């Protein structure tokens, strides 16, 4: 590996200088029927310690305490290998990538599978929305990286799974408000508890409703969002039944990006095109799911899950009228998407002692289907000089797109005190089909299939009582999303059937250590991919995609926490060398993959001094360093390079408890030095408006009141 010289020394000395001193992680359930697949390493700290998969778990309190509880990016910076960037543009969601998977996304989440209480927050085609995550009621978030993430299906270079709290006794009611820079505010309330009595418990419940709004950091960037989440669960003899519900409605103006010259002149401005066309997006989504599991005796268990939902998106883009009038393949400048989707996961599981070790077998079948009614309209009416922009015009596209997946899978793990051997396989079968109802430009109906076997094997062995080594290798397959296949790079109409799935081989090897208090990790990884899906350009908000040859990703991940009395130092570092291998006619071999920093560092110093009796407090100092990022495949240093930057933040949070009542307050300042920086980039933007400015110095504060009952 080309990174060998950079990493051998850190791996050699880590056992001597890293001593995790964090509070012990409380044991969690393994998710049961709510777990999309059973990965050894998720769940409790002991299973993660003895597993061969790379899994980080962030506790729900860490996600909430001292945080706005609006964006997933607030609490996950401490996870190595994960790049999660706030675009300051709620019309396009966060930019999320794991080990380079997902970096091409110009909106939403690609290449990384998302789950909330086991229900996919990613559509069957792999597209997802991090805005669906109910941070206010989260019990934990698990971040799965490496070869084992392929068991979650196609388009899973990694997986992010949120599990909400389970109601219990005593019950709790929380209400909180936060406010800060750019007119931002958030109000939310949560309720957890259990019906029945302590002797005969009934249903456990968790309810979470909230609303947030912001004026935005730039013109044309205001947004608001309302969410509601509910979970009901009840244990029965040898099993459990869980019902989940999610509802979201959101509206956001879209400021789009800035060119290099515009960003240098004034990063707080917005280009004229988004203002002229009043670019914006509205989203509404409703989803429900049911999970049931039942022990059958002698170690056998059945786990079933089903879900369904509906999503509606209307988006106004800034595509000029001249690019629509008389252009046969044009789909207009307004997207009207009406999606229905459903899916299921049925799994058999066996857990028992065998040959002196713990045997864990599972096999199942997962299926999903989405149906998208996709219409496109012109974003103008009339003719010059009385033409009106940014309104619903003539119909230019009317088709129904479907994505169907049906994946059998199996996994086996055998665990002893000194080692673990595990493996699995998933058979991916995906079908995309399009039925065209707008025939004035010809019938653009068509379909495409994607298939593949995704095997993975891994091993963990104990080198010393407090030191483990682990390794795994596997294959992955990333299908394009329906949105990525919806528009052809040649400008023609109809499904982009020339876009192939990318296929990869991934390997990792690492060390993890612990004392009585916690864990540290060091991991090397190597990923080879062919037919990499890359952005073929984004013009005025519309993105097209193509295959970009082969790529190579190699890297190192380090993470640890170190406690010194009342002071705790948390850190995470990622080195990622991501390069095009064979290249194409438009992408030179050896170029860096856009959207990815080579270096990323998070460090936090938390001080919890002894305060007045009954009052707790924590003071934090954070540093977040992001290396330089290219915004296009050509690696143009003059117009498409976002410079490296380091952002500092400080915060303080307090807690007072009197009887059944608890008050919590926080104040924080992000980007303390008011550093000008690109918070994110729009990969391969056709207008060269690559840069999405990050927020300047921002002050936030919040208060929460809770009562146990």
C-alpha positions as CSV (number, residue, x, y, z in Angstrom):
1,X,0.0,0.0,0.0
2,X,1.2,3.5,-0.8
3,X,0.2,4.7,2.7
4,X,2.4,2.1,4.4
5,X,5.1,4.6,5.5
6,X,2.5,6.9,7.0
7,X,0.7,4.4,9.2
8,X,3.2,1.7,10.4
9,X,4.6,4.0,13.0
10,X,1.3,5.0,14.5
11,X,0.1,1.4,14.6
12,X,3.3,0.4,16.3
13,X,3.1,2.9,19.1
14,X,-0.6,3.1,19.7
15,X,-0.8,0.4,22.3
16,X,1.8,2.3,24.4
17,X,0.2,5.8,24.4
18,X,-3.5,5.4,23.9
19,X,-5.4,4.5,27.1
20,X,-9.2,5.0,26.8
21,X,-10.6,6.5,29.9
22,X,-14.2,7.2,28.9
23,X,-17.2,6.1,31.0
24,X,-18.3,2.6,30.3
25,X,-20.8,2.2,27.5
26,X,-24.1,0.9,28.8
27,X,-25.3,-2.3,27.2
28,X,-27.8,-1.9,24.5
29,X,-30.2,-4.4,22.9
30,X,-29.0,-5.8,19.5
31,X,-32.1,-4.4,17.8
32,X,-33.9,-7.7,17.3
33,X,-36.3,-7.3,14.4
34,X,-35.4,-3.6,14.2
35,X,-31.8,-4.5,13.1
36,X,-31.7,-4.5,9.2
37,X,-29.0,-7.2,9.4
38,X,-27.3,-8.8,12.4
39,X,-23.7,-7.5,12.5
40,X,-21.4,-8.8,15.3
41,X,-20.0,-5.6,16.7
42,X,-23.2,-3.6,16.9
43,X,-25.2,-3.4,20.2
44,X,-23.4,-3.7,23.5
45,X,-19.8,-2.7,24.1
46,X,-18.8,-6.3,24.7
47,X,-20.1,-7.4,21.3
48,X,-18.3,-4.5,19.6
49,X,-15.1,-5.4,21.4
50,X,-15.3,-9.0,20.2
51,X,-16.5,-8.4,16.7
52,X,-14.6,-8.1,13.4
53,X,-16.7,-5.3,12.0
54,X,-15.8,-1.6,12.4
55,X,-18.6,0.0,14.3
56,X,-18.7,3.3,16.2
57,X,-21.6,4.0,18.6
58,X,-22.5,7.5,19.7
59,X,-24.7,7.8,22.8
60,X,-28.0,9.8,22.6
61,X,-26.9,12.2,25.3
62,X,-23.8,13.0,23.3
63,X,-26.0,13.9,20.4
64,X,-28.2,16.1,22.4
65,X,-26.3,17.7,25.3
66,X,-25.1,21.2,24.3
67,X,-26.3,20.7,20.7
68,X,-29.0,22.3,18.6
69,X,-30.5,18.9,17.7
70,X,-31.2,20.0,14.1
71,X,-28.4,18.4,12.0
72,X,-26.8,15.0,12.1
73,X,-23.4,16.7,11.6
74,X,-23.5,18.2,15.1
75,X,-22.6,15.0,17.0
76,X,-20.8,12.7,14.5
77,X,-17.5,14.6,13.9
78,X,-15.9,12.2,16.4
79,X,-16.4,9.3,14.1
80,X,-13.3,8.6,11.9
81,X,-13.8,7.8,8.2
82,X,-17.1,9.8,8.2
83,X,-17.3,13.1,6.4
84,X,-20.5,14.9,7.2
85,X,-20.6,18.5,6.0
86,X,-23.3,21.1,6.5
87,X,-24.1,22.8,3.3
88,X,-26.0,25.7,5.1
89,X,-28.6,24.8,2.4
90,X,-31.6,22.9,3.7
91,X,-33.0,22.4,0.2
92,X,-30.1,19.9,-0.5
93,X,-29.6,18.2,3.0
94,X,-26.2,17.3,4.4
95,X,-23.2,16.0,2.4
96,X,-22.4,12.6,3.9
97,X,-19.7,10.2,2.8
98,X,-18.0,7.2,4.5
99,X,-14.5,6.2,3.2
100,X,-15.3,8.2,0.1
101,X,-18.7,6.6,-0.7
102,X,-21.3,9.3,-1.2
103,X,-19.0,12.2,-1.9
104,X,-20.5,12.7,-5.4
105,X,-23.9,13.6,-4.1
106,X,-25.1,17.0,-5.0
107,X,-28.2,16.6,-2.8
108,X,-29.4,14.2,-0.2
109,X,-27.3,11.1,0.7
110,X,-25.9,8.5,-1.7
111,X,-23.7,5.5,-1.2
112,X,-24.5,5.3,2.5
113,X,-27.5,3.4,3.9
114,X,-29.6,5.2,6.6
115,X,-32.0,3.5,9.1
116,X,-34.2,4.8,11.9
117,X,-35.3,2.1,14.3
118,X,-34.5,-0.5,11.6
119,X,-36.8,1.2,9.0
120,X,-34.9,2.5,6.0
121,X,-34.4,6.2,5.7
122,X,-32.9,5.3,2.4
123,X,-35.1,4.5,-0.5
124,X,-34.8,1.2,-2.3
125,X,-32.6,2.8,-4.9
126,X,-30.1,4.0,-2.3
127,X,-31.1,7.7,-2.0
128,X,-31.6,8.9,1.5
129,X,-32.3,11.9,3.7
130,X,-30.5,12.6,7.0
131,X,-33.3,15.1,7.9
132,X,-35.4,12.1,8.9
133,X,-33.3,11.4,12.0
134,X,-35.1,12.3,15.3
135,X,-32.1,13.4,17.3
136,X,-34.2,14.6,20.2
137,X,-35.3,11.0,21.1
138,X,-32.2,9.1,20.0
139,X,-30.9,6.4,22.2
140,X,-27.8,5.8,20.1
141,X,-26.4,6.0,16.6
142,X,-24.3,3.2,15.1
143,X,-21.9,4.0,12.2
144,X,-20.8,0.9,10.3
145,X,-17.8,1.1,8.0
146,X,-15.8,-1.3,6.0
147,X,-16.6,-4.6,4.1
148,X,-19.4,-5.7,6.4
149,X,-21.6,-2.7,5.5
150,X,-22.2,-4.5,2.1
151,X,-24.6,-6.8,4.0
152,X,-27.0,-3.9,4.3
153,X,-27.5,-4.1,0.5
154,X,-26.4,-2.3,-2.6
155,X,-25.2,1.3,-2.4
156,X,-23.9,0.7,1.1
157,X,-20.3,1.9,1.4
158,X,-21.3,2.4,5.0
159,X,-24.4,2.5,7.2
160,X,-25.7,5.0,9.8
161,X,-28.4,3.5,12.1
162,X,-30.3,5.5,14.7
163,X,-32.3,3.8,17.4
164,X,-34.7,5.8,19.5
165,X,-35.2,5.5,23.2
166,X,-37.4,2.8,24.7
167,X,-40.0,4.1,27.1
168,X,-39.8,2.8,30.6
169,X,-40.3,3.6,34.3
170,X,-40.2,6.2,35.5
171,X,-41.6,8.1,32.5
172,X,-40.1,11.4,31.4
173,X,-41.4,14.5,29.7
174,X,-38.9,16.9,28.1
175,X,-39.4,20.3,26.4
176,X,-36.6,22.4,24.9
177,X,-35.9,25.5,22.9
178,X,-32.8,26.7,21.2
179,X,-32.0,29.9,19.2
180,X,-29.1,31.6,17.6
181,X,-27.4,33.1,14.5
182,X,-29.3,33.9,11.3
183,X,-32.7,33.8,13.0
184,X,-32.5,30.1,13.8
185,X,-34.7,28.6,16.4
186,X,-35.8,25.1,17.4
187,X,-38.6,23.9,19.7
188,X,-39.1,20.2,20.5
189,X,-40.7,18.0,23.1
190,X,-40.3,14.3,23.9
191,X,-42.3,12.0,26.1
192,X,-41.3,8.5,27.2
193,X,-43.0,6.0,29.5
194,X,-44.8,2.8,29.9
195,X,-48.5,1.9,30.4
196,X,-49.6,-0.8,32.8
197,X,-48.0,-1.5,36.1
198,X,-44.5,-2.5,37.2
199,X,-45.7,-6.0,37.8
200,X,-47.7,-6.2,34.5
201,X,-46.1,-3.7,32.1
202,X,-48.0,-2.6,29.0
203,X,-46.9,-0.7,26.0
204,X,-43.6,1.3,26.1
205,X,-43.9,4.6,24.2
206,X,-41.6,7.3,22.9
207,X,-43.0,10.5,21.3
208,X,-41.0,13.2,19.7
209,X,-42.3,16.3,17.9
210,X,-40.4,19.4,16.9
211,X,-40.1,22.4,14.6
212,X,-37.2,24.5,13.5
213,X,-36.8,27.5,11.3
214,X,-34.0,29.8,10.0
215,X,-33.6,32.9,8.0
216,X,-30.5,31.4,6.5
217,X,-26.9,32.6,6.3
218,X,-27.3,33.9,2.8
219,X,-30.1,35.5,0.8
220,X,-32.5,32.8,-0.6
221,X,-31.6,30.3,2.1
222,X,-34.5,30.5,4.6
223,X,-36.0,27.2,5.7
224,X,-38.4,25.6,8.1
225,X,-39.1,22.0,9.1
226,X,-41.7,20.1,11.2
227,X,-41.2,16.5,12.4
228,X,-43.1,14.0,14.4
229,X,-41.9,10.5,15.5
230,X,-43.5,7.9,17.6
231,X,-42.5,4.4,18.7
232,X,-44.7,1.9,20.6
233,X,-43.3,-1.5,21.8
234,X,-44.5,-4.3,24.0
235,X,-42.7,-7.4,25.2
236,X,-44.6,-10.7,25.1
237,X,-43.6,-14.2,26.0
238,X,-40.4,-14.8,24.2
239,X,-40.7,-11.8,21.8
240,X,-41.5,-8.2,21.2
241,X,-43.8,-6.1,18.9
242,X,-42.8,-2.6,17.9
243,X,-44.6,0.0,15.8
244,X,-42.9,3.1,14.5
245,X,-44.3,6.3,12.8
246,X,-42.6,9.3,11.2
247,X,-44.0,12.4,9.7
248,X,-42.0,15.3,8.2
249,X,-42.9,18.5,6.3
250,X,-40.3,21.0,5.1
251,X,-39.8,24.0,2.9
252,X,-36.4,25.5,2.0
253,X,-35.2,28.2,-0.4
254,X,-32.2,27.1,-2.4
255,X,-29.2,29.6,-2.6
256,X,-27.2,27.2,-4.7
257,X,-23.4,27.7,-5.0
258,X,-20.9,30.4,-5.7
259,X,-18.1,30.6,-8.3
260,X,-14.5,31.1,-7.1
261,X,-14.7,34.8,-7.9
262,X,-18.0,35.2,-6.1
263,X,-16.8,33.3,-3.1
264,X,-13.6,35.3,-2.8
265,X,-15.4,38.6,-3.2
266,X,-18.2,37.9,-0.6
267,X,-19.1,34.4,0.6
268,X,-22.3,35.8,2.2
269,X,-23.8,36.6,-1.2
270,X,-26.1,34.6,-3.5
271,X,-25.8,34.4,-7.3
272,X,-28.4,36.2,-9.3
273,X,-29.9,33.0,-10.9
274,X,-31.4,31.5,-7.7
275,X,-33.0,34.9,-6.9
276,X,-34.4,35.4,-10.4
277,X,-36.0,31.9,-10.4
278,X,-36.9,31.8,-6.7
279,X,-35.3,28.4,-6.4
280,X,-36.9,26.3,-3.7
281,X,-38.0,22.9,-2.5
282,X,-40.9,21.6,-0.5
283,X,-41.0,18.1,1.0
284,X,-43.6,16.1,2.8
285,X,-43.2,12.5,4.0
286,X,-45.2,10.0,6.0
287,X,-43.9,6.6,7.0
288,X,-44.9,3.7,9.3
289,X,-43.4,0.4,10.2
290,X,-44.1,-2.8,12.2
291,X,-41.5,-5.2,13.7
292,X,-42.2,-8.5,15.4
293,X,-39.9,-11.1,16.8
294,X,-40.6,-14.4,18.5
295,X,-38.3,-17.0,20.1
296,X,-39.1,-20.6,19.0
297,X,-37.1,-22.5,21.5
298,X,-33.7,-24.2,21.4
299,X,-32.0,-21.0,20.3
300,X,-34.2,-20.4,17.2
301,X,-35.9,-17.0,16.6
302,X,-38.0,-15.4,13.9
303,X,-37.7,-11.7,13.2
304,X,-40.1,-9.8,10.8
305,X,-40.3,-6.2,9.8
306,X,-42.5,-4.3,7.3
307,X,-42.8,-0.7,6.4
308,X,-44.5,1.7,3.9
309,X,-44.6,5.4,3.2
310,X,-45.2,8.2,0.8
311,X,-43.0,11.2,-0.1
312,X,-43.8,14.3,-2.2
313,X,-41.1,16.7,-3.5
314,X,-41.6,19.8,-5.6
315,X,-38.5,21.7,-6.6
316,X,-38.0,24.8,-8.6
317,X,-34.6,25.0,-10.3
318,X,-32.9,27.9,-12.2
319,X,-32.5,26.3,-15.6
320,X,-32.8,29.1,-18.2
321,X,-35.8,29.2,-20.5
322,X,-33.5,29.1,-23.5
323,X,-32.4,25.6,-22.4
324,X,-36.0,24.4,-22.4
325,X,-37.7,26.0,-25.3
326,X,-37.5,23.8,-28.4
327,X,-35.1,21.4,-26.7
328,X,-36.6,17.9,-27.4
329,X,-35.0,16.2,-24.4
330,X,-35.6,18.9,-21.9
331,X,-37.5,17.9,-18.7
332,X,-38.2,21.6,-17.8
333,X,-37.0,23.4,-14.7
334,X,-39.5,22.2,-12.1
335,X,-39.5,18.7,-10.6
336,X,-42.7,17.2,-9.2
337,X,-42.1,13.9,-7.6
338,X,-44.7,11.7,-5.9
339,X,-43.3,8.6,-4.4
340,X,-44.9,5.5,-2.8
341,X,-42.7,2.9,-1.3
342,X,-42.8,-0.2,0.9
343,X,-40.6,-3.1,2.0
344,X,-40.0,-6.0,4.3
345,X,-37.3,-8.0,6.0
346,X,-37.9,-11.6,7.2
347,X,-35.1,-13.3,9.1
348,X,-34.5,-16.6,10.9
349,X,-31.8,-16.6,13.6
350,X,-30.1,-19.3,15.7
351,X,-27.9,-18.6,18.8
352,X,-26.4,-21.4,20.8
353,X,-23.2,-22.8,22.3
354,X,-21.3,-25.0,19.8
355,X,-17.9,-26.6,20.0
356,X,-16.9,-24.5,23.0
357,X,-17.9,-21.2,21.4
358,X,-21.0,-19.0,20.8
359,X,-22.6,-19.7,17.4
360,X,-24.8,-17.1,15.8
361,X,-26.5,-17.9,12.4
362,X,-29.0,-15.8,10.5
363,X,-30.6,-16.0,7.1
364,X,-33.3,-13.8,5.6
365,X,-35.0,-12.1,2.7
366,X,-35.3,-8.3,2.2
367,X,-37.4,-6.7,-0.4
368,X,-38.2,-3.1,-1.3
369,X,-40.2,-1.3,-3.9
370,X,-40.6,2.4,-4.8
371,X,-42.8,3.9,-7.4
372,X,-42.0,7.5,-8.5
373,X,-44.5,9.5,-10.5
374,X,-42.1,12.0,-12.0
375,X,-43.4,15.1,-13.8
376,X,-41.3,18.0,-15.1
377,X,-42.6,21.5,-15.9
378,X,-41.1,24.6,-17.4
379,X,-40.2,27.1,-14.7
380,X,-41.5,30.1,-16.6
381,X,-44.7,31.4,-18.3
382,X,-45.1,33.9,-21.1
383,X,-42.6,35.4,-23.5
384,X,-40.1,38.3,-23.3
385,X,-40.5,41.0,-22.2
386,X,-43.3,39.9,-20.0
387,X,-42.0,36.4,-19.2
388,X,-42.4,35.4,-15.5
389,X,-39.7,33.2,-13.9
390,X,-39.9,30.8,-11.0
391,X,-43.5,29.7,-11.6
392,X,-45.1,26.5,-12.8
393,X,-45.2,26.4,-16.6
394,X,-46.0,23.8,-19.3
395,X,-45.6,20.1,-18.8
396,X,-42.4,18.7,-20.3
397,X,-42.1,15.3,-18.6
398,X,-44.6,12.7,-17.3
399,X,-43.4,9.2,-16.5
400,X,-43.5,6.5,-13.8
401,X,-40.2,5.1,-12.5
402,X,-40.0,2.0,-10.4
403,X,-37.2,0.4,-8.4
404,X,-37.6,-3.1,-7.0
405,X,-35.1,-5.1,-5.0
406,X,-35.2,-8.6,-3.6
407,X,-32.1,-9.7,-1.7
408,X,-31.6,-13.0,0.1
409,X,-28.8,-12.9,2.6
410,X,-27.1,-15.1,5.2
411,X,-24.6,-14.5,8.0
412,X,-22.6,-16.7,10.4
413,X,-20.4,-16.0,13.4
414,X,-18.5,-18.2,15.8
415,X,-17.0,-16.5,18.8
416,X,-14.7,-17.7,21.5
417,X,-12.8,-15.9,24.2
418,X,-9.7,-15.4,22.0
419,X,-11.1,-15.1,18.5
420,X,-14.1,-14.5,16.4
421,X,-14.7,-15.8,12.8
422,X,-17.6,-14.5,10.9
423,X,-18.9,-14.0,7.3
424,X,-21.9,-13.4,5.2
425,X,-23.2,-13.0,1.7
426,X,-26.0,-11.0,0.1
427,X,-27.4,-11.6,-3.3
428,X,-28.4,-8.2,-4.8
429,X,-31.1,-8.1,-7.4
430,X,-32.4,-4.7,-8.4
431,X,-34.7,-3.7,-11.3
432,X,-35.3,-0.1,-12.5
433,X,-38.1,0.5,-15.0
434,X,-39.6,3.6,-16.6
435,X,-43.0,4.0,-18.2
436,X,-43.3,7.2,-20.3
437,X,-46.6,9.0,-20.6
438,X,-45.2,12.2,-22.3
439,X,-45.0,10.9,-25.9
440,X,-44.6,14.1,-27.8
441,X,-40.8,13.6,-27.9
442,X,-41.1,9.8,-28.4
443,X,-41.6,6.9,-26.1
444,X,-38.7,6.9,-23.6
445,X,-39.8,3.9,-21.6
446,X,-37.2,1.4,-20.7
447,X,-35.6,-0.6,-17.9
448,X,-32.3,-1.9,-16.5
449,X,-31.2,-4.7,-14.1
450,X,-28.4,-4.8,-11.6
451,X,-27.3,-8.0,-10.0
452,X,-24.4,-9.2,-7.9
453,X,-23.2,-11.4,-5.0
454,X,-21.7,-9.5,-2.0
455,X,-19.6,-11.9,0.1
456,X,-17.6,-10.8,3.2
457,X,-15.5,-12.6,5.7
458,X,-13.8,-11.3,8.9
459,X,-11.8,-12.4,11.9
460,X,-10.9,-11.0,15.3
461,X,-8.1,-12.4,17.4
462,X,-7.0,-11.4,20.9
463,X,-3.3,-10.5,21.1
464,X,-3.4,-9.6,24.8
465,X,-6.2,-9.3,27.4
466,X,-6.7,-5.6,26.4
467,X,-5.6,-5.7,22.8
468,X,-7.4,-7.1,19.8
469,X,-6.6,-7.3,16.1
470,X,-9.3,-7.6,13.4
471,X,-9.5,-7.9,9.7
472,X,-12.1,-8.3,7.0
473,X,-12.5,-8.4,3.2
474,X,-15.5,-8.3,1.0
475,X,-17.1,-7.1,-2.2
476,X,-19.6,-4.3,-2.7
477,X,-22.0,-3.1,-5.4
478,X,-23.3,0.5,-5.7
479,X,-26.4,1.0,-7.9
480,X,-27.2,4.4,-9.2
481,X,-30.3,6.0,-7.7
482,X,-33.4,6.7,-9.7
483,X,-32.6,10.4,-9.5
484,X,-29.1,9.7,-10.9
485,X,-30.5,7.6,-13.7
486,X,-33.4,10.0,-14.4
487,X,-31.4,12.4,-16.6
488,X,-29.0,11.5,-19.4
489,X,-25.7,13.3,-19.7
490,X,-26.2,13.7,-23.5
491,X,-29.2,15.9,-22.8
492,X,-31.7,13.3,-24.2
493,X,-34.9,12.3,-22.6
494,X,-35.7,9.1,-20.7
495,X,-33.9,6.9,-18.2
496,X,-30.1,6.9,-18.4
497,X,-29.8,3.1,-19.1
498,X,-26.1,3.6,-20.0
499,X,-25.2,4.2,-16.3
500,X,-23.8,1.0,-14.8
501,X,-23.5,0.0,-11.1
502,X,-20.0,0.3,-9.7
503,X,-18.3,-2.8,-8.1
504,X,-15.7,-2.8,-5.4
505,X,-13.4,-4.9,-3.4
506,X,-12.8,-3.7,0.1
507,X,-10.3,-4.8,2.8
508,X,-9.4,-3.5,6.3
509,X,-7.1,-4.5,9.1
510,X,-6.8,-2.9,12.5
511,X,-6.2,-2.8,16.2
512,X,-8.5,-1.9,19.1
513,X,-7.5,-1.7,22.8
514,X,-9.2,-0.9,26.1
515,X,-8.9,-0.8,29.8
516,X,-11.8,-1.1,32.2
517,X,-13.3,2.1,30.9
518,X,-13.4,2.2,27.1
519,X,-11.9,1.6,23.6
520,X,-9.5,3.0,21.1
521,X,-9.2,2.0,17.5
522,X,-6.8,2.1,14.6
523,X,-7.8,0.9,11.1
524,X,-6.1,0.6,7.7
525,X,-8.4,0.2,4.7
526,X,-8.0,-0.4,0.9
527,X,-10.9,-0.1,-1.6
528,X,-10.6,-0.8,-5.4
529,X,-13.6,0.2,-7.5
530,X,-14.5,-0.2,-11.2
531,X,-17.2,1.8,-13.1
532,X,-17.2,4.4,-10.3
533,X,-20.4,6.5,-10.5
534,X,-19.3,10.1,-10.9
535,X,-21.1,13.4,-11.5
536,X,-21.2,14.3,-15.2
537,X,-22.1,17.9,-14.3
538,X,-24.7,20.0,-12.5
539,X,-26.2,22.9,-14.2
540,X,-28.7,25.3,-12.4
541,X,-29.6,22.6,-9.9
542,X,-29.9,19.6,-12.3
543,X,-27.3,16.8,-12.0
544,X,-26.4,14.1,-14.4
545,X,-24.1,11.1,-13.8
546,X,-21.8,8.7,-15.7
547,X,-19.2,6.0,-15.0
548,X,-15.7,7.3,-14.4
549,X,-13.5,4.3,-14.7
550,X,-11.6,2.7,-11.8
551,X,-10.7,4.3,-8.5
552,X,-8.5,3.5,-5.5
553,X,-9.2,4.6,-1.9
554,X,-6.6,3.9,0.8
555,X,-6.6,5.3,4.3
556,X,-6.1,5.3,8.0
557,X,-8.6,5.9,10.8
558,X,-7.6,6.7,14.4
559,X,-9.9,7.4,17.4
560,X,-9.5,7.5,21.1
561,X,-10.6,9.2,24.3
562,X,-8.3,9.9,27.2
563,X,-9.5,10.9,30.7
564,X,-7.5,12.9,33.2
565,X,-9.6,13.4,36.3
566,X,-12.3,16.0,35.4
567,X,-10.8,16.5,31.9
568,X,-11.5,14.3,28.9
569,X,-9.8,14.5,25.5
570,X,-11.6,13.0,22.5
571,X,-10.0,12.7,19.1
572,X,-10.6,11.2,15.7
573,X,-8.3,11.4,12.6
574,X,-8.8,10.2,9.1
575,X,-6.3,10.0,6.2
576,X,-7.9,9.2,2.9
577,X,-6.0,8.9,-0.4
578,X,-8.7,8.7,-3.1
579,X,-7.5,8.7,-6.7
580,X,-8.9,7.8,-10.2
581,X,-7.0,4.8,-11.6
582,X,-7.7,4.1,-15.2
583,X,-9.4,7.5,-15.8
584,X,-11.5,8.3,-18.8
585,X,-11.4,10.7,-21.7
586,X,-12.5,13.5,-19.4
587,X,-10.9,12.4,-16.1
588,X,-7.0,12.0,-16.1
589,X,-5.7,9.0,-14.3
590,X,-4.2,9.9,-10.9
591,X,-6.5,12.8,-10.3
592,X,-8.0,13.1,-6.8
593,X,-11.7,12.2,-6.4
594,X,-13.6,15.4,-5.8
595,X,-15.6,16.2,-2.6
596,X,-13.1,14.4,-0.4
597,X,-10.4,15.9,2.0
598,X,-7.2,13.9,2.4
599,X,-7.0,14.8,6.1
600,X,-9.7,15.3,8.7
601,X,-9.2,15.8,12.4
602,X,-11.5,16.3,15.3
603,X,-10.3,17.1,18.8
604,X,-12.4,18.0,21.9
605,X,-11.3,19.0,25.4
606,X,-14.1,18.6,27.9
607,X,-13.7,19.9,31.5
608,X,-16.3,18.9,34.1
609,X,-15.4,20.8,37.3
610,X,-17.0,20.3,40.7
611,X,-19.6,23.1,40.9
612,X,-22.2,23.9,43.6
613,X,-24.1,21.0,45.0
614,X,-26.9,20.0,42.7
615,X,-25.4,21.7,39.7
616,X,-23.4,20.0,37.1
617,X,-21.4,21.7,34.3
618,X,-19.2,20.8,31.3
619,X,-17.0,23.2,29.4
620,X,-15.8,22.2,25.9
621,X,-13.2,23.4,23.4
622,X,-13.3,21.9,20.0
623,X,-11.1,21.9,16.9
624,X,-12.2,20.6,13.5
625,X,-9.7,20.5,10.7
626,X,-10.6,19.7,7.1
627,X,-8.0,19.3,4.4
628,X,-8.3,20.9,0.9
629,X,-11.1,19.5,-1.4
630,X,-11.3,19.6,-5.2
631,X,-14.7,20.3,-6.5
632,X,-14.3,18.8,-10.0
633,X,-12.7,15.8,-11.6
634,X,-10.3,18.0,-13.5
635,X,-8.7,19.1,-10.2
636,X,-8.6,22.7,-11.3
637,X,-6.6,24.5,-8.6
638,X,-7.7,28.0,-9.7
639,X,-11.4,27.7,-9.9
640,X,-12.3,24.4,-8.1
641,X,-10.2,24.0,-5.0
642,X,-11.7,24.6,-1.5
643,X,-8.8,25.4,0.8
644,X,-8.0,23.5,4.0
645,X,-9.3,25.1,7.2
646,X,-9.5,24.7,10.9
647,X,-12.6,25.7,12.9
648,X,-12.6,26.3,16.6
649,X,-15.7,26.2,18.9
650,X,-16.3,26.6,22.6
651,X,-19.3,25.6,24.7
652,X,-20.7,25.3,28.1
653,X,-23.6,23.3,29.4
654,X,-25.2,23.0,32.9
655,X,-27.7,20.8,34.6
656,X,-29.7,21.2,37.9
657,X,-31.9,18.6,39.4
658,X,-34.5,19.2,42.1
659,X,-36.7,16.3,42.9
660,X,-38.4,15.1,39.7
661,X,-37.4,18.3,37.8
662,X,-34.2,18.8,35.8
663,X,-33.1,21.9,34.0
664,X,-30.4,21.8,31.3
665,X,-28.9,24.9,29.6
666,X,-26.2,25.4,27.0
667,X,-24.4,28.1,25.1
668,X,-21.9,27.6,22.3
669,X,-19.9,29.6,19.8
670,X,-19.0,27.9,16.5
671,X,-16.3,29.1,14.1
672,X,-14.8,31.1,17.0
673,X,-12.3,32.9,14.8
674,X,-14.8,33.7,12.1
675,X,-12.8,31.8,9.5
676,X,-14.0,32.1,5.9
677,X,-14.4,28.6,4.5
678,X,-16.3,26.4,2.1
679,X,-18.6,24.3,4.2
680,X,-19.2,22.0,1.2
681,X,-18.8,21.8,-2.6
682,X,-21.1,21.0,-5.4
683,X,-19.2,18.4,-7.4
684,X,-18.7,19.1,-11.1
685,X,-21.1,22.0,-11.2
686,X,-21.6,22.9,-14.8
687,X,-21.7,26.7,-14.1
688,X,-18.5,26.4,-12.0
689,X,-20.5,27.6,-9.0
690,X,-18.9,24.9,-6.8
691,X,-18.7,26.6,-3.4
692,X,-21.3,26.4,-0.6
693,X,-20.0,28.8,2.0
694,X,-19.8,27.7,5.6
695,X,-21.2,29.8,8.4
696,X,-19.2,32.5,10.0
697,X,-18.9,33.0,13.8
698,X,-22.3,31.8,15.2
699,X,-23.6,31.9,18.8
700,X,-26.3,29.5,19.9
701,X,-28.1,28.9,23.2
702,X,-30.8,26.6,24.5
703,X,-32.7,25.4,27.5
704,X,-34.5,22.2,28.3
705,X,-36.8,21.3,31.2
706,X,-37.6,17.6,32.0
707,X,-39.8,16.0,34.6
708,X,-39.9,12.3,35.7
709,X,-43.2,10.8,36.5
